[in-house]
């Protein structure tokens, strides 16, 4: 696996355009603070997981947009990637490692 395949990919919801925008991430844990009123998608190519992080103050419209768009993002990296939703306050340990919590 080359270095680009090992890097995490981070996207944040853009409610106005009903899509996600990519945020550049350095190699290693993601250091971007995860906003409680936003949704983030984190692609983990090492474990083949696409995480959908829902902040605790996210509205239903954002959740709906995320549910529609995440399969498209996943398919760009691999159709065999598992999609896992994570709610703020209930983050699994593997997710916490990725985001540096």
Secondary structure, DSSP 8 states (H G I E B T S, - for coil): --HHHHSEEEEEEETTTTEEEEE---SSS--S---TTSEEEEEETTTTEEEEEE-TT--HHHHHHHHHHHHHHHHHH-TT-EEEEEETT---HHHHHHHT-
